Amino acid sequence: MFWKNKTKPKLFKIPDNRRNSFRVVPHPDHPAVITLLGKNFQATDISSGGISFRNPAAEPDSQFKVEIQLPTCRSKLFTELKILKKKEDGLCHCIFVDPDPDFEDEIHYYVLERQKEEIREEKKIV
């Protein structure tokens, strides 16, 4: 009977294509920095599923261990990235590979805080 169904519906669904998650652009004064093979790159956008940055030397389907420094996080975050595609201008679109729950929490927190900042900035303009 319907009242005996003990399973709760899921509140959120992780997209099949994780790069379709909601993306935010880091504030220019407070960038998100990716350290890849000893070189620093500024993120052009970030979401719960992945990140984009410019690196003309990177190749699609490459996978790297990286450090990410977010303005909202006191310590560096560590994960693996897989480059899904690279545009002619060197913009790499990446997904996070098997991120741990703490990493995901920090990314979600950052995305939420950036959304709040963007809303506040829009309200100032109006």
Summary of the structure (lengths in Angstrom):
residues: 126
radius of gyration: 16.8
end to end distance: 52.7
largest distance: 59.6
contacts: 316
relative contact order: 0.18
helix: 25%
strand: 35%
